[in-house]
């Protein structure tokens, strides 16, 4: 009996926390900790990953969940909620601009990478484009050693996250017919996904011009077949034509959960772990399995404020994004040994992949000003949330296969295959092996016609932005200091065009733009190319290349820095998103993406986060079985 009682207590301690109601806590003026001493789950970051996890975990009233976010709740003002303000009146109070180091392979100048700093993360400020990528994009994840992470394994979670709305009221003025593959979409999910009530006339010109150049229409680019010209859905409500972000979708409805606490205005400064692999009481682990036990986190409001600690009973889940999750790991002693030594950080786990395999979509945004355009932006329409105010910055795009824009495919593949000195010097043999495997997948994807090589995005004011969807270049994210507050902008180096094929592909896209503005439908708008990008300029590819390199910047899709790959391929997390070498530390954000899909990535991050809880459930089941077996063994020993 005594043995059974001890076992029951070990499993029940997590249920005894004194919750009476859900709480949102912001900074306090005194030195008291704003939270309880311990929680079952501690979630670091309240972006997409953090809020999806908080929502799903708090559905179980027997567990306690703490979310810690450096930003605050947004005010819901019109510059946040109205799609027509995107690109014009950005909510900069919820934006942090991170410095990107001088880009050696472009023009030697620095760049800026913007991210959201608020509950909801970048979904508060992003362009609300809702695309997934192709089936092959995700099947490549499986090919890289991640079972059940292909298209078929992720589709149920794409569906679970979205409330897809398709009705005649929202698409009756669409410049093309939209016939979605309804079985590929979700109808009951938290994120509203739909179409605006207004389309600019220029959208018709763009789509007609694209078709004139031989690119077909795709009526549903989220069906798994991703290429073609299309009207993309947006994360917006059909009901009132406003932004649907991670906060409104996953948090607002569950803050009443008594087992969920959200603390804002505080930054997690370190992940706490045991010394010498000593197993701490109440720390969930599988008996007999080696690994670092994560005991909690340290956090503070700012560099001079009091530092607090909070313990976890089960797991710490990093969801701070592809920039700050690896930095937090590094300053907590988990990362490449040489980097940690240079920072003066004690090495807990030598994990070379932390902060490496950085991927982004290289993007440039030339504006071909349309002389002949019309748009009604009257105050009355603004008041009634109608007309152009309901139209996002981008909803008319073309995802082009490589074969559709060039007949030089073999030349491109040969150059890509023969370039071998493009990786950072800091990459060890495992990272180089991982890159070789990724590179083979990228070349396979570029050879397909259902997977995008480029995206061309058309805006109402004449921007024809181009992005490389399958980049070969890889970069790094590294902590500057052992203090997180001295890492307000870490060392971020995407190393754009460090693989020369990336810039050659973008150059082909710009030449395609030149052909596009000369089509009959686009010429009717009288487009005025920016300096260096005119019709005659395009004939001098050396000059066009120089002009292009000055404009290339982040596509704002940082990913890959805590990759889901095997250790021998430079991975950081396993297919259950557990950090290698730890018992109870996970990462759930864009950093785990092993190969960036040819799409805007918010829908993918939602799907990743929706898929994650299944791993916790299976892990808890294994733990309980192991504890039961251990108790039986102990009872047997007592009975001898």
TATA-V359082 format. One record per residue. N is the residue number from 1. RES is the residue in three letters. PSI is psi in degrees with one decimal (* if undefined). NEAR is the number of other ideal C-beta (glycine too) atoms within 10 Angstrom. D_LAST is the distance of its C-alpha to the last C-alpha in whole Angstrom. Layout:
# TATA-V359082
n->[N,N]
res->[RES,RES]
psi->[PSI,PSI]
near->[NEAR,NEAR]
d_last->[D_LAST,D_LAST]
This chain:
# TATA-V359082
n->[1,2,3,4,5,6,7,8,9,10,11,12,13,14,15,16,17,18,19,20,21,22,23,24,25,26,27,28,29,30,31,32,33,34,35,36,37,38,39,40,41,42,43,44,45,46,47,48,49,50,51,52,53,54,55,56,57,58,59,60,61,62,63,64,65,66,67,68,69,70,71,72,73,74,75,76,77,78,79,80,81,82,83,84,85,86,87,88,89,90,91,92,93,94,95,96,97,98,99,100,101,102,103,104,105,106,107,108,109,110,111,112,113,114,115,116,117,118,119,120,121,122,123,124,125,126,127,128,129,130,131,132,133,134,135,136,137,138,139,140,141,142,143,144,145,146,147,148,149,150,151,152,153,154,155,156,157,158,159,160,161,162,163,164,165,166,167,168,169,170,171,172,173,174,175,176,177,178,179,180,181,182,183,184,185,186,187,188,189,190,191,192,193,194,195,196,197,198,199,200,201,202,203,204,205,206,207,208,209,210,211,212,213,214,215,216,217,218,219,220,221,222,223,224,225,226,227,228,229,230,231,232,233,234,235,236,237,238,239,240,241,242,243,244,245,246,247,248,249,250,251,252,253,254,255,256,257,258,259,260,261,262,263,264,265,266,267,268,269,270,271,272,273,274,275,276,277,278,279,280,281,282,283,284,285,286,287,288,289,290,291,292,293,294,295,296,297,298,299,300,301,302,303,304,305,306,307,308,309,310,311,312,313,314,315,316,317,318,319,320,321,322,323,324,325,326,327,328,329,330,331,332,333,334,335,336,337,338,339,340,341,342,343,344,345,346,347,348,349,350,351,352,353,354,355,356,357,358,359,360,361,362,363,364,365,366,367,368,369,370,371,372,373,374,375,376,377,378,379,380,381,382,383,384,385,386,387,388,389,390,391,392,393,394,395,396,397,398,399,400,401,402,403,404,405,406,407,408,409,410,411,412,413,414,415,416,417,418,419,420,421,422,423,424,425,426,427,428,429,430,431,432,433,434,435,436,437,438,439,440,441,442,443,444,445,446,447,448,449,450,451,452,453,454,455,456,457,458,459,460,461,462,463,464,465,466,467,468,469,470,471,472,473,474,475,476,477,478,479,480,481,482,483,484,485,486,487,488,489,490,491,492,493,494,495,496,497,498,499,500,501,502,503,504,505,506,507,508,509,510,511,512,513,514,515,516,517,518,519,520,521,522,523,524,525,526,527,528,529,530,531,532,533,534,535,536,537,538,539,540,541,542,543,544,545,546,547,548,549,550,551,552,553,554,555,556,557,558,559,560,561,562,563,564,565,566,567,568,569,570,571,572,573,574,575,576,577,578,579,580,581,582,583,584,585,586,587,588,589,590,591,592,593,594,595,596,597,598,599,600,601,602,603,604,605,606,607,608,609,610,611,612,613,614,615,616,617,618,619,620,621,622,623,624,625,626,627,628,629,630,631,632,633,634,635,636,637,638,639,640]
res->[UNK,UNK,UNK,UNK,UNK,UNK,UNK,UNK,UNK,UNK,UNK,UNK,UNK,UNK,UNK,UNK,UNK,UNK,UNK,UNK,UNK,UNK,UNK,UNK,UNK,UNK,UNK,UNK,UNK,UNK,UNK,UNK,UNK,UNK,UNK,UNK,UNK,UNK,UNK,UNK,UNK,UNK,UNK,UNK,UNK,UNK,UNK,UNK,UNK,UNK,UNK,UNK,UNK,UNK,UNK,UNK,UNK,UNK,UNK,UNK,UNK,UNK,UNK,UNK,UNK,UNK,UNK,UNK,UNK,UNK,UNK,UNK,UNK,UNK,UNK,UNK,UNK,UNK,UNK,UNK,UNK,UNK,UNK,UNK,UNK,UNK,UNK,UNK,UNK,UNK,UNK,UNK,UNK,UNK,UNK,UNK,UNK,UNK,UNK,UNK,UNK,UNK,UNK,UNK,UNK,UNK,UNK,UNK,UNK,UNK,UNK,UNK,UNK,UNK,UNK,UNK,UNK,UNK,UNK,UNK,UNK,UNK,UNK,UNK,UNK,UNK,UNK,UNK,UNK,UNK,UNK,UNK,UNK,UNK,UNK,UNK,UNK,UNK,UNK,UNK,UNK,UNK,UNK,UNK,UNK,UNK,UNK,UNK,UNK,UNK,UNK,UNK,UNK,UNK,UNK,UNK,UNK,UNK,UNK,UNK,UNK,UNK,UNK,UNK,UNK,UNK,UNK,UNK,UNK,UNK,UNK,UNK,UNK,UNK,UNK,UNK,UNK,UNK,UNK,UNK,UNK,UNK,UNK,UNK,UNK,UNK,UNK,UNK,UNK,UNK,UNK,UNK,UNK,UNK,UNK,UNK,UNK,UNK,UNK,UNK,UNK,UNK,UNK,UNK,UNK,UNK,UNK,UNK,UNK,UNK,UNK,UNK,UNK,UNK,UNK,UNK,UNK,UNK,UNK,UNK,UNK,UNK,UNK,UNK,UNK,UNK,UNK,UNK,UNK,UNK,UNK,UNK,UNK,UNK,UNK,UNK,UNK,UNK,UNK,UNK,UNK,UNK,UNK,UNK,UNK,UNK,UNK,UNK,UNK,UNK,UNK,UNK,UNK,UNK,UNK,UNK,UNK,UNK,UNK,UNK,UNK,UNK,UNK,UNK,UNK,UNK,UNK,UNK,UNK,UNK,UNK,UNK,UNK,UNK,UNK,UNK,UNK,UNK,UNK,UNK,UNK,UNK,UNK,UNK,UNK,UNK,UNK,UNK,UNK,UNK,UNK,UNK,UNK,UNK,UNK,UNK,UNK,UNK,UNK,UNK,UNK,UNK,UNK,UNK,UNK,UNK,UNK,UNK,UNK,UNK,UNK,UNK,UNK,UNK,UNK,UNK,UNK,UNK,UNK,UNK,UNK,UNK,UNK,UNK,UNK,UNK,UNK,UNK,UNK,UNK,UNK,UNK,UNK,UNK,UNK,UNK,UNK,UNK,UNK,UNK,UNK,UNK,UNK,UNK,UNK,UNK,UNK,UNK,UNK,UNK,UNK,UNK,UNK,UNK,UNK,UNK,UNK,UNK,UNK,UNK,UNK,UNK,UNK,UNK,UNK,UNK,UNK,UNK,UNK,UNK,UNK,UNK,UNK,UNK,UNK,UNK,UNK,UNK,UNK,UNK,UNK,UNK,UNK,UNK,UNK,UNK,UNK,UNK,UNK,UNK,UNK,UNK,UNK,UNK,UNK,UNK,UNK,UNK,UNK,UNK,UNK,UNK,UNK,UNK,UNK,UNK,UNK,UNK,UNK,UNK,UNK,UNK,UNK,UNK,UNK,UNK,UNK,UNK,UNK,UNK,UNK,UNK,UNK,UNK,UNK,UNK,UNK,UNK,UNK,UNK,UNK,UNK,UNK,UNK,UNK,UNK,UNK,UNK,UNK,UNK,UNK,UNK,UNK,UNK,UNK,UNK,UNK,UNK,UNK,UNK,UNK,UNK,UNK,UNK,UNK,UNK,UNK,UNK,UNK,UNK,UNK,UNK,UNK,UNK,UNK,UNK,UNK,UNK,UNK,UNK,UNK,UNK,UNK,UNK,UNK,UNK,UNK,UNK,UNK,UNK,UNK,UNK,UNK,UNK,UNK,UNK,UNK,UNK,UNK,UNK,UNK,UNK,UNK,UNK,UNK,UNK,UNK,UNK,UNK,UNK,UNK,UNK,UNK,UNK,UNK,UNK,UNK,UNK,UNK,UNK,UNK,UNK,UNK,UNK,UNK,UNK,UNK,UNK,UNK,UNK,UNK,UNK,UNK,UNK,UNK,UNK,UNK,UNK,UNK,UNK,UNK,UNK,UNK,UNK,UNK,UNK,UNK,UNK,UNK,UNK,UNK,UNK,UNK,UNK,UNK,UNK,UNK,UNK,UNK,UNK,UNK,UNK,UNK,UNK,UNK,UNK,UNK,UNK,UNK,UNK,UNK,UNK,UNK,UNK,UNK,UNK,UNK,UNK,UNK,UNK,UNK,UNK,UNK,UNK,UNK,UNK,UNK,UNK,UNK,UNK,UNK,UNK,UNK,UNK,UNK,UNK,UNK,UNK,UNK,UNK,UNK,UNK,UNK,UNK,UNK,UNK,UNK,UNK,UNK,UNK,UNK,UNK,UNK,UNK,UNK,UNK,UNK,UNK,UNK,UNK,UNK,UNK,UNK,UNK,UNK,UNK,UNK,UNK,UNK,UNK,UNK,UNK,UNK,UNK,UNK,UNK,UNK,UNK,UNK,UNK,UNK,UNK,UNK,UNK,UNK,UNK,UNK,UNK,UNK,UNK]
psi->[-44.8,-41.6,-43.4,-38.4,-42.5,-44.3,-42.3,-39.0,-39.0,-35.8,-17.8,-11.9,-31.5,-17.4,-0.5,10.0,142.5,65.4,136.7,-27.3,156.1,150.8,136.8,123.0,129.7,-173.3,138.2,161.4,-15.3,-176.9,11.3,145.4,136.9,-3.4,173.2,172.7,-35.0,155.3,159.3,-50.1,134.3,122.0,124.8,105.3,135.2,45.0,-151.4,-56.2,-47.2,-40.6,-36.0,-45.5,-44.9,-42.6,-51.5,-41.4,-38.0,-5.7,-24.4,107.8,-9.7,-5.6,155.5,140.7,129.9,131.4,128.3,125.0,133.7,-30.3,-167.6,177.0,135.9,162.8,-0.4,19.8,169.1,-28.1,-15.1,-46.3,-28.0,118.0,-35.1,-13.9,-11.9,128.6,-13.2,-52.0,69.2,140.3,76.5,-20.3,-15.6,20.4,139.2,131.3,114.0,136.7,134.5,133.3,159.9,131.1,101.5,-34.2,5.6,-97.1,10.0,9.4,158.7,166.8,177.2,139.2,114.7,140.2,156.0,141.3,84.9,166.8,117.9,-13.8,-140.1,-9.5,-11.4,-26.0,-3.8,179.2,6.7,19.8,133.2,92.3,155.5,-44.2,-175.3,164.8,-43.4,-32.6,-43.5,-30.0,-27.6,-31.6,-40.7,-41.4,-28.0,8.2,24.5,86.5,140.5,15.6,14.9,-171.2,-46.7,-30.7,-24.9,-25.3,-43.8,-25.6,-28.6,-45.7,-40.2,-29.3,-21.1,147.7,87.0,128.4,121.8,110.4,162.9,-26.7,-31.2,-10.9,9.9,-24.6,12.4,140.8,-11.9,159.9,141.5,113.8,83.7,155.3,92.4,-30.9,-14.3,-2.9,157.5,148.8,-12.1,7.9,170.0,-30.1,120.0,127.6,123.6,-159.2,152.9,165.4,-0.2,139.8,137.0,147.9,-32.6,-24.4,-38.2,-44.0,-44.1,-49.4,-38.9,-39.4,-40.6,-43.7,-34.5,-26.8,7.1,4.4,124.0,165.6,139.9,115.1,-10.0,93.7,-5.3,13.9,-7.9,-23.5,107.8,-10.2,157.9,170.1,140.6,161.3,115.6,141.8,165.3,156.8,81.8,151.9,133.5,-31.4,-50.9,13.2,48.3,165.1,138.0,107.1,176.8,-32.5,-52.1,-31.7,-42.1,-16.8,-49.0,-35.6,-9.3,2.5,-17.3,-11.7,122.5,-15.7,10.7,123.5,134.7,124.0,127.2,159.1,10.4,144.2,130.6,124.5,-16.4,145.6,128.0,140.6,167.1,169.3,128.2,27.7,29.0,134.0,118.9,147.6,146.2,9.8,122.7,128.8,165.5,116.6,134.1,-9.9,125.0,157.0,158.1,129.2,121.9,124.2,-14.9,-160.0,161.5,141.9,158.5,161.6,-34.2,-177.3,-24.2,-1.3,168.9,144.3,130.0,157.8,150.5,138.0,152.3,140.6,-32.7,-72.0,151.3,132.2,114.4,126.0,42.9,2.5,168.0,-11.2,-52.9,-21.7,-47.7,-34.7,-42.9,-38.7,-45.3,-47.2,-7.0,4.9,13.6,107.5,-167.1,128.9,-43.9,-40.9,-45.4,-40.2,-40.7,-26.0,-9.7,27.4,132.8,136.2,115.8,-44.6,122.4,103.5,93.2,-26.7,-12.4,115.1,-3.7,-178.8,24.4,126.4,149.7,162.6,110.2,131.0,141.6,150.9,65.1,142.0,117.4,86.1,128.4,118.8,-36.5,82.7,154.9,142.6,135.2,109.6,39.3,152.1,-32.0,-40.4,-37.6,-44.4,-37.8,12.1,57.0,177.0,-147.9,-21.3,-19.4,-6.8,124.1,166.2,-41.7,121.6,-1.2,116.0,167.0,123.2,111.4,135.6,153.4,-39.6,-18.7,-13.8,-7.6,151.3,15.6,30.8,-47.5,-38.2,-41.7,-44.2,-39.3,-43.7,-42.4,-41.8,-34.0,-9.0,119.1,-4.4,35.6,-2.9,156.1,147.3,-23.9,-12.2,128.9,-174.9,-32.9,-42.4,-35.7,-37.1,-40.9,-39.5,-39.5,-40.5,-41.1,-43.0,-40.9,-39.2,-41.8,-44.1,-37.1,-41.0,-40.2,-22.1,-8.8,162.0,-0.6,5.1,134.6,136.0,-33.0,158.3,133.1,120.4,125.5,129.1,169.4,-25.5,9.3,2.5,129.0,77.7,142.6,139.4,139.9,120.9,-17.8,69.2,143.6,-21.2,148.1,145.1,-160.1,154.4,123.2,143.5,143.7,-27.5,166.3,-5.5,127.7,-32.9,-13.4,8.8,33.7,-27.1,98.0,179.7,99.0,118.7,94.3,-20.5,48.5,133.7,21.5,-27.7,116.6,-21.7,-31.7,-44.4,-33.7,-37.8,-41.4,-35.5,-40.5,-37.0,-38.1,-38.0,-35.7,-41.4,-42.2,-41.0,-37.2,-44.9,-10.3,-3.6,157.2,-47.1,-39.3,-35.6,-27.1,-22.1,-8.5,65.4,139.3,100.6,150.9,161.5,131.7,-8.5,18.2,175.8,-42.7,-34.0,-36.8,-17.8,-18.3,91.9,-26.5,-44.8,-39.1,-39.2,-41.6,-43.6,-38.8,-45.8,-26.3,-23.8,-15.4,131.6,-175.9,139.6,4.4,33.7,52.2,137.6,170.6,-4.3,-8.9,57.1,143.5,86.3,163.0,160.2,-37.1,-5.3,17.7,20.4,162.5,-35.9,152.9,179.5,-10.6,7.7,18.5,135.4,128.9,136.6,-1.4,158.4,-33.8,45.3,124.9,161.9,129.8,80.2,-171.6,-15.9,-26.5,-10.6,119.1,-26.1,118.4,130.6,160.4,67.8,167.7,143.7,0.6,-39.7,-36.4,-41.4,-38.3,-44.7,-41.4,-47.0,-35.1,-31.3,-29.2,-43.5,-26.1,-30.7,-35.1,-43.4,-44.4,-35.1,-43.9,-38.8,-45.1,-42.8,-46.1,-38.5,-42.8,-41.3,-40.5,-44.4,-38.9,-40.1,-40.0,-41.7,-43.8,-41.0,-40.3,-38.6,-37.3,-29.6,-13.4,*]
near->[6,8,16,11,9,12,18,11,10,14,14,10,14,18,12,9,18,7,15,6,11,17,17,15,16,14,13,14,6,7,8,9,17,20,20,15,10,19,25,22,26,28,31,27,27,30,32,34,33,30,32,31,27,26,23,19,25,23,13,15,11,10,20,27,26,27,27,26,28,22,23,17,21,22,12,13,13,14,17,22,22,21,25,25,19,23,16,10,13,14,19,11,16,24,16,18,11,19,14,22,17,12,22,12,18,21,16,9,10,11,19,12,19,17,22,23,18,28,28,29,30,27,26,26,27,23,20,24,22,26,23,26,27,28,20,21,28,25,20,27,25,18,17,21,18,23,9,12,21,18,19,13,18,24,19,13,22,25,18,18,28,29,18,22,19,18,10,7,10,21,22,9,11,18,18,19,9,16,10,17,12,11,8,16,21,19,11,9,20,23,26,24,24,24,28,25,18,21,22,22,15,25,21,15,25,25,24,17,24,27,17,15,17,9,22,14,16,21,15,21,26,25,17,21,18,28,26,23,24,24,24,23,30,27,28,29,19,22,10,11,25,20,25,23,33,31,21,23,24,27,26,15,11,20,18,10,20,15,23,27,27,25,23,19,17,22,22,24,20,20,26,17,24,15,11,5,12,9,11,17,9,15,20,21,21,15,11,8,10,9,18,23,20,30,23,22,24,16,25,17,19,12,13,7,14,12,12,19,16,24,19,28,22,24,23,27,29,31,30,27,25,29,24,27,28,32,25,26,29,25,25,27,20,28,30,23,14,13,20,25,11,12,18,9,20,11,15,21,20,15,29,22,26,32,32,31,33,26,24,29,27,24,20,21,17,19,16,22,14,23,9,12,16,8,14,11,11,12,7,9,16,16,9,12,17,16,18,18,22,24,25,28,21,21,28,27,26,31,30,27,24,24,14,19,22,17,7,13,15,9,11,18,15,12,15,21,12,8,14,10,6,19,20,14,4,14,20,15,10,19,24,13,16,27,21,12,19,25,19,14,19,21,16,15,25,23,15,20,16,17,26,31,28,24,26,23,23,26,24,23,16,20,18,26,21,28,25,29,31,28,27,23,22,25,25,24,27,24,27,14,14,18,13,24,13,13,21,12,16,24,16,26,21,29,22,28,26,23,25,15,25,23,21,19,26,25,17,21,22,22,16,22,21,19,15,24,22,14,17,10,17,25,14,15,20,13,24,13,20,16,8,17,21,16,12,8,17,21,11,12,15,7,12,19,15,12,20,24,20,12,19,25,20,20,24,17,25,29,25,29,32,33,30,24,30,19,15,12,21,26,27,32,26,17,19,13,24,19,27,19,16,23,23,25,26,27,31,29,30,29,32,30,24,29,27,26,27,29,26,26,27,26,24,26,29,28,24,26,28,27,21,23,18,13,16,22,10,11,20,15,10,12,19,13,11,15,17,12,12,14,17,13,12,13,15,10,9,9,7,4]
d_last->[15,15,14,16,19,19,19,22,24,23,25,28,29,32,33,34,37,40,42,45,48,48,50,53,53,55,56,56,58,56,53,50,48,49,46,42,40,38,38,36,38,41,44,47,50,52,54,53,50,49,50,49,45,46,47,45,42,43,43,40,40,36,37,39,42,44,47,49,52,55,58,59,59,63,66,66,70,72,72,68,69,72,72,75,75,73,74,77,75,72,69,69,68,64,65,64,66,64,66,66,67,70,70,71,72,74,76,74,74,71,70,68,65,65,62,61,60,59,56,57,58,60,61,63,65,65,68,66,66,63,63,60,61,61,59,59,58,55,54,55,51,50,51,50,47,46,45,46,48,51,54,52,49,51,53,51,51,54,55,52,54,57,60,62,66,69,72,75,76,74,75,79,81,78,81,79,77,73,71,68,65,64,60,60,60,58,59,56,55,56,58,62,63,67,71,73,76,79,80,82,85,84,81,83,85,82,80,84,84,81,82,85,83,81,78,77,76,72,72,68,67,63,63,61,65,66,69,73,75,73,73,69,68,67,64,66,66,69,70,71,71,69,66,63,60,57,57,59,57,53,53,56,54,51,51,51,47,45,43,45,47,49,51,54,56,53,52,49,49,46,42,40,37,34,34,32,31,28,27,28,27,28,29,29,28,26,22,23,27,29,32,34,32,35,35,38,42,45,48,52,55,57,57,58,56,53,49,47,43,41,37,36,33,33,36,39,42,45,48,51,53,54,55,53,50,50,52,49,46,48,49,45,44,44,47,49,48,52,53,50,51,54,53,51,48,45,44,40,41,44,45,48,49,49,52,54,55,57,59,62,65,68,71,74,76,80,82,85,87,88,92,92,89,89,87,87,85,87,85,85,83,81,81,80,77,79,81,80,78,75,75,73,74,73,73,75,74,74,71,72,71,72,74,76,78,78,79,78,74,74,76,73,70,71,72,68,67,69,68,65,65,65,61,61,60,57,55,53,52,50,52,55,53,52,56,57,55,56,60,60,59,61,64,63,63,67,68,67,69,67,65,67,69,71,71,74,74,77,78,81,83,83,80,79,75,74,70,69,66,64,64,64,64,60,60,58,57,56,55,58,56,52,54,54,57,58,58,60,61,59,60,61,63,63,65,67,69,67,67,71,71,70,73,75,73,74,78,78,77,80,82,81,82,85,86,84,87,90,89,91,89,88,91,92,90,92,89,90,88,86,88,87,86,89,90,92,89,87,89,88,85,85,86,84,81,81,82,79,77,78,76,73,70,67,66,64,61,59,56,53,52,49,49,46,47,44,44,46,49,48,46,45,43,41,42,40,42,39,40,39,36,35,32,34,38,41,44,46,50,53,51,49,52,52,55,58,59,63,63,63,59,58,58,55,53,53,52,49,48,48,46,43,41,40,38,36,35,34,32,30,29,27,26,24,23,21,20,19,17,16,14,13,11,10,9,6,5,6,4,0]
